[in-house]
Amino acid sequence: MSKPDELLVSVAALVESGQSNQMPLTVVTCGAVITGRLAPETVWRQRVSEVLTASASLGDFSAVFAAPAKKDEPPTHLHFHVARILQGTVGIPETGGMYRVAIADVSAWTMGDFSYSDH
């Protein structure tokens, strides 16, 4: 998208203001389908920082994510946690991951997330 979807920016702003991590969302971006729950950027950054801090080889990068997020402008990115990239009948990773997606790159979206079952 050349111009971010104003409705999606409003959804992201509500997630940011409420400090909630329960909003389920599925987006299409650059041909990939990503499904999961939105988190406020500060919560997302903190969790990524914690994961990196626990890593022997990636710990030095944790400070980048521990820095405070800018709050004075509308959101430009969606911050997913417990998220999967959908590929055929598989969600990668199975346990969910942390993804940051530029709102301007979202070509389609829907409320809710997708899950899989073998049955």
KOLLUMPA-532225 format. One record per residue: residue number from 0; residue in one letter; y negated, z negated, x negated of N, C-alpha, C, O in turn. Coordinates in steps of 0.1 Angstrom, whole numbers, plus 5000, padded with zeros to 4 digits. Atoms other than C-alpha are relative to their C-alpha. Layout:
% KOLLUMPA-532225
pos, code, n.c2, n.c3, n.c1, ca.c2, ca.c3, ca.c1, c.c2, c.c3, c.c1, o.c2, o.c3, o.c1
NUM, A, Y, Z, X, Y, Z, X, Y, Z, X, Y, Z, X
...
***
This chain:
% KOLLUMPA-532225
pos, code, n.c2, n.c3, n.c1, ca.c2, ca.c3, ca.c1, c.c2, c.c3, c.c1, o.c2, o.c3, o.c1
0, M, 5012, 5000, 4992, 5000, 5000, 5000, 4988, 5000, 4991, 4987, 4993, 4981
1, S, 5012, 5000, 5008, 4966, 5008, 4987, 4991, 4988, 5004, 4984, 4983, 4995
2, K, 5007, 5012, 4995, 4950, 4980, 5008, 5009, 4990, 5005, 5018, 4993, 5014
3, P, 4990, 5010, 4995, 4968, 4947, 5014, 4999, 4999, 5015, 4988, 4999, 5021
4, D, 4999, 5002, 4986, 4979, 4941, 5050, 4993, 4987, 5003, 4997, 4976, 4998
5, E, 5008, 5012, 4996, 4954, 4917, 5065, 5008, 4989, 5007, 5006, 4977, 5005
6, L, 4992, 5009, 4993, 4979, 4901, 5087, 5010, 4992, 4990, 5011, 4980, 4992
7, L, 4991, 5007, 5010, 5003, 4894, 5058, 4991, 4991, 4991, 4996, 4980, 4987
8, V, 5009, 5009, 5008, 4973, 4880, 5038, 4998, 4987, 5008, 4997, 4976, 5002
9, S, 5002, 5012, 4991, 4967, 4856, 5068, 5012, 4991, 5000, 5011, 4979, 4999
10, V, 4988, 5008, 5000, 5003, 4845, 5068, 5001, 4993, 4987, 5004, 4981, 4986
11, A, 4999, 5006, 5014, 5002, 4839, 5030, 4989, 4988, 4999, 4992, 4978, 4993
12, A, 5010, 5010, 5000, 4969, 4819, 5035, 5004, 4988, 5008, 5001, 4977, 5003
13, L, 4995, 5012, 4993, 4985, 4797, 5061, 5011, 4992, 4993, 5011, 4980, 4993
14, V, 4990, 5007, 5009, 5014, 4790, 5038, 4993, 4992, 4989, 4997, 4980, 4987
15, E, 5007, 5007, 5010, 4990, 4781, 5011, 4993, 4988, 5005, 4993, 4977, 4998
16, S, 5008, 5012, 4995, 4969, 4758, 5033, 5009, 4989, 5005, 5005, 4977, 5004
17, G, 4992, 5010, 4995, 4998, 4740, 5048, 5010, 4993, 4990, 5016, 4984, 4993
18, Q, 4991, 5005, 5011, 5017, 4734, 5015, 5014, 4999, 5005, 5022, 4990, 5002
19, S, 4986, 4999, 4995, 5049, 4743, 5034, 5008, 5010, 4993, 5003, 5020, 4988
20, N, 4991, 4990, 5006, 5079, 4760, 5020, 5011, 5004, 5009, 5023, 5007, 5005
21, Q, 4990, 4997, 4990, 5098, 4768, 5052, 4998, 5013, 5007, 5006, 5017, 5016
22, M, 5003, 4987, 4993, 5083, 4802, 5062, 5009, 5011, 4996, 5008, 5015, 4984
23, P, 4991, 4989, 5004, 5111, 4828, 5062, 4993, 5013, 5002, 4986, 5016, 5012
24, L, 5006, 4987, 5000, 5100, 4863, 5054, 5009, 5010, 4992, 5015, 5006, 4983
25, T, 4993, 4989, 5007, 5116, 4896, 5044, 4989, 5011, 4998, 4982, 5015, 5007
26, V, 5010, 4990, 5003, 5095, 4923, 5026, 5008, 5012, 4993, 5018, 5010, 4988
27, V, 4996, 4989, 5007, 5101, 4958, 5013, 4989, 5003, 4990, 4977, 5004, 4994
28, T, 5010, 4997, 5010, 5083, 4964, 4980, 5006, 5009, 4989, 5017, 5006, 4983
29, C, 4996, 4991, 5010, 5087, 4993, 4956, 5015, 5004, 5002, 5022, 5006, 4992
30, G, 4986, 4996, 4997, 5120, 5002, 4974, 5010, 4989, 5000, 5022, 4991, 5004
31, A, 4991, 5012, 4999, 5135, 4967, 4971, 4998, 4992, 5012, 4986, 4991, 5017
32, V, 5001, 5009, 4989, 5142, 4944, 5000, 5002, 4986, 4995, 5012, 4983, 4989
33, I, 4999, 5014, 5004, 5135, 4908, 4993, 4999, 4991, 5012, 4990, 4993, 5020
34, T, 5000, 5009, 4989, 5143, 4880, 5017, 5001, 4986, 4995, 5008, 4983, 4986
35, G, 5000, 5014, 5004, 5137, 4843, 5015, 4989, 4992, 5007, 4984, 4996, 5018
36, R, 5010, 5009, 4994, 5112, 4815, 5022, 4988, 5001, 4991, 4989, 5000, 4979
37, L, 5012, 5001, 5007, 5076, 4815, 5012, 4996, 4986, 4996, 4999, 4976, 5003
38, A, 5004, 5013, 5004, 5062, 4786, 4992, 4985, 5002, 4995, 4981, 5013, 4991
39, P, 5013, 4999, 5005, 5026, 4778, 4983, 5001, 5002, 4985, 5010, 4998, 4978
40, E, 5000, 4996, 5014, 5017, 4791, 4948, 5002, 4987, 4991, 5009, 4988, 4981
41, T, 4999, 5012, 5009, 5013, 4755, 4934, 5014, 4995, 5000, 5018, 4990, 4989
42, V, 4986, 5005, 4999, 5047, 4745, 4946, 5009, 5009, 4992, 5018, 5004, 4985
43, W, 4992, 4990, 5007, 5063, 4777, 4933, 4998, 4999, 4985, 5008, 4999, 4977
44, R, 5002, 5002, 5014, 5046, 4773, 4899, 5006, 4988, 4994, 5012, 4988, 4984
45, Q, 4994, 5013, 5005, 5057, 4737, 4896, 5015, 5001, 4998, 5021, 4997, 4988
46, R, 4986, 4999, 5001, 5093, 4746, 4903, 5004, 5009, 4989, 5014, 5006, 4982
47, V, 4997, 4991, 5011, 5093, 4775, 4879, 4998, 4993, 4987, 5006, 4994, 4977
48, S, 5002, 5008, 5012, 5078, 4752, 4853, 5011, 4990, 4997, 5015, 4988, 4985
49, E, 4989, 5010, 5001, 5105, 4726, 4859, 5013, 5007, 4994, 5019, 5002, 4986
50, V, 4989, 4993, 5005, 5132, 4752, 4854, 4999, 5004, 4986, 5008, 5003, 4978
51, L, 5002, 4996, 5014, 5117, 4765, 4822, 5000, 4988, 4991, 5005, 4989, 4980
52, T, 5000, 5012, 5008, 5111, 4730, 4809, 5015, 4995, 4996, 5017, 4990, 4985
53, A, 4986, 5004, 5002, 5149, 4723, 4813, 5007, 5009, 4991, 5019, 5006, 4987
54, S, 4993, 4990, 5008, 5158, 4754, 4793, 4997, 4998, 4985, 4985, 4996, 4981
55, A, 5002, 5001, 5015, 5163, 4750, 4755, 4993, 5011, 4994, 4985, 5010, 4985
56, S, 5006, 4988, 5006, 5152, 4785, 4748, 4987, 5005, 5007, 4980, 5013, 5001
57, L, 5012, 4995, 4993, 5124, 4790, 4774, 4990, 4989, 5003, 4980, 4992, 5010
58, G, 5009, 5011, 4997, 5107, 4756, 4775, 4986, 5002, 4996, 4977, 4997, 5003
59, D, 5014, 4997, 5004, 5076, 4769, 4757, 4992, 5007, 5010, 4980, 5006, 5011
60, F, 5007, 4992, 4989, 5068, 4791, 4787, 4996, 4991, 5012, 4988, 4996, 5020
61, S, 5003, 5008, 4989, 5066, 4762, 4811, 4985, 4997, 5002, 4981, 4996, 5013
62, A, 5014, 5003, 4999, 5030, 4755, 4803, 4992, 5010, 5008, 4982, 5007, 5014
63, V, 5007, 4989, 4993, 5019, 4789, 4816, 5001, 4998, 5015, 4991, 5000, 5022
64, F, 4998, 5002, 4985, 5033, 4780, 4851, 4994, 4987, 5004, 4992, 4985, 5016
65, A, 5005, 5013, 4996, 5020, 4744, 4850, 4985, 5001, 5002, 4979, 4991, 5008
66, A, 5014, 4998, 4998, 4984, 4757, 4849, 4997, 5001, 5015, 5004, 5007, 5022
67, P, 5003, 5000, 4985, 4966, 4752, 4883, 4997, 5015, 5004, 4992, 5023, 4997
68, A, 5003, 4987, 4994, 4964, 4782, 4906, 4985, 5001, 5004, 4979, 4991, 5008
69, K, 5014, 4998, 4995, 4930, 4797, 4915, 5000, 4999, 5015, 5009, 5005, 5022
70, K, 5000, 5002, 4986, 4921, 4787, 4950, 4988, 5006, 5008, 4988, 5006, 5020
71, D, 5013, 4996, 4993, 4887, 4803, 4958, 5001, 5014, 5006, 4991, 5018, 5011
72, E, 4999, 4987, 4994, 4900, 4837, 4970, 5012, 5001, 5008, 5021, 4993, 5007
73, P, 4988, 4999, 4992, 4925, 4849, 4996, 5012, 5003, 4991, 5010, 5009, 4980
74, P, 4988, 4998, 5008, 4961, 4851, 4983, 5002, 5015, 4997, 4999, 5023, 5006
75, T, 4997, 4987, 5004, 4971, 4882, 4964, 5015, 5002, 4998, 5019, 5014, 4997
76, H, 4986, 4999, 5002, 5007, 4874, 4960, 5008, 4991, 5010, 5003, 4981, 5015
77, L, 4990, 5008, 4992, 5037, 4861, 4980, 5009, 4993, 4990, 5013, 4999, 4980
78, H, 4992, 5008, 5009, 5057, 4833, 4963, 5013, 4996, 5008, 5012, 4987, 5016
79, F, 4988, 5003, 4993, 5093, 4833, 4974, 5009, 4990, 4992, 5009, 4990, 4980
80, H, 4990, 5008, 5006, 5119, 4807, 4967, 5013, 5001, 5009, 5011, 5005, 5021
81, V, 4987, 4998, 4993, 5156, 4806, 4978, 5000, 5014, 5005, 5004, 5017, 5017
82, A, 5001, 4986, 4996, 5151, 4844, 4979, 5011, 5008, 4993, 5016, 5005, 4982
83, R, 4990, 4990, 5006, 5175, 4873, 4973, 4994, 5014, 5001, 4987, 5017, 5011
84, I, 5002, 4986, 5000, 5171, 4909, 4965, 5012, 5006, 5007, 5023, 5004, 5003
85, L, 4988, 4995, 4992, 5193, 4927, 4991, 5004, 5014, 4994, 4996, 5023, 4992
86, Q, 4994, 4988, 5006, 5216, 4954, 4976, 5013, 5002, 5008, 5023, 4996, 5005
87, G, 4988, 4998, 4992, 5241, 4968, 5001, 5003, 4988, 5008, 4995, 4983, 5016
88, T, 4996, 5012, 4992, 5260, 4939, 5015, 4999, 4987, 4991, 5005, 4977, 4994
89, V, 5001, 5011, 5009, 5251, 4916, 4986, 4985, 4996, 4999, 4976, 5004, 4998
90, G, 5013, 5005, 5004, 5221, 4893, 4980, 5000, 4994, 4986, 5009, 4986, 4983
91, I, 5000, 5004, 5014, 5212, 4888, 4944, 4988, 4991, 4997, 4977, 4995, 5001
92, P, 4988, 5007, 5003, 5213, 4861, 4932, 5005, 4993, 5013, 4998, 4991, 5022
93, E, 4994, 5006, 4988, 5237, 4845, 4957, 4994, 4987, 5004, 4993, 4984, 5016
94, T, 5006, 5013, 4997, 5221, 4811, 4954, 4985, 5001, 5002, 4979, 4990, 5006
95, G, 5014, 4998, 4998, 5186, 4825, 4957, 4992, 4998, 4987, 4996, 4990, 4978
96, G, 5009, 5000, 5011, 5158, 4829, 4932, 4986, 4998, 5003, 4982, 4997, 5015
97, M, 5014, 5001, 4999, 5121, 4826, 4926, 4994, 5013, 4997, 4995, 5019, 4986
98, Y, 5006, 4987, 5002, 5101, 4858, 4931, 4985, 4999, 5004, 4981, 4992, 5013
99, R, 5014, 4999, 4997, 5064, 4866, 4930, 4998, 5015, 5003, 5001, 5024, 4995
100, V, 5002, 4986, 4996, 5054, 4898, 4949, 4985, 5002, 5004, 4979, 4994, 5011
101, A, 5013, 4997, 4996, 5020, 4914, 4951, 4999, 5005, 5014, 5007, 5014, 5018
102, I, 5001, 4997, 4986, 5009, 4916, 4987, 4996, 5015, 5001, 5001, 5022, 5010
103, A, 5004, 4985, 5000, 4993, 4951, 4979, 5012, 5009, 4999, 5011, 5021, 5002
104, D, 4988, 4991, 5002, 5028, 4964, 4970, 5010, 4999, 5011, 5020, 5006, 5011
105, V, 4991, 5001, 4988, 5044, 4954, 5003, 4998, 5011, 5009, 4987, 5013, 5014
106, S, 5002, 4988, 4991, 5051, 4985, 5024, 5005, 4997, 5014, 5002, 5004, 5023
107, A, 4996, 5004, 4986, 5069, 4967, 5053, 5005, 4985, 4999, 5008, 4981, 4988
108, W, 4996, 5014, 5000, 5077, 4931, 5063, 5004, 4996, 5014, 5000, 5002, 5024
109, T, 4996, 5006, 4987, 5092, 4910, 5091, 5002, 4985, 4998, 5005, 4981, 4987
110, M, 4998, 5015, 5000, 5093, 4873, 5099, 5015, 4998, 5000, 5022, 5005, 5007
111, G, 4986, 5003, 5000, 5127, 4858, 5092, 5006, 5005, 4987, 5001, 5013, 4980
112, D, 4993, 4996, 5012, 5152, 4861, 5064, 5014, 5004, 5004, 5019, 5001, 5015
113, F, 4987, 4995, 4998, 5186, 4878, 5062, 5010, 4992, 4992, 5008, 4988, 4981
114, S, 4990, 5007, 5007, 5218, 4861, 5053, 5013, 5008, 5002, 5013, 5017, 5011
115, Y, 4988, 4992, 4999, 5253, 4875, 5048, 5012, 4991, 5003, 5012, 4979, 5001
116, S, 4987, 5007, 4997, 5288, 4866, 5060, 5011, 5010, 4998, 5010, 5022, 5001
117, D, 4988, 4991, 5002, 5322, 4880, 5050, 5007, 5002, 5013, 5016, 5011, 5014
118, H, 4992, 5000, 4988, 5334, 4875, 5086, 4995, 5009, 5010, 5000, 5010, 5021
***
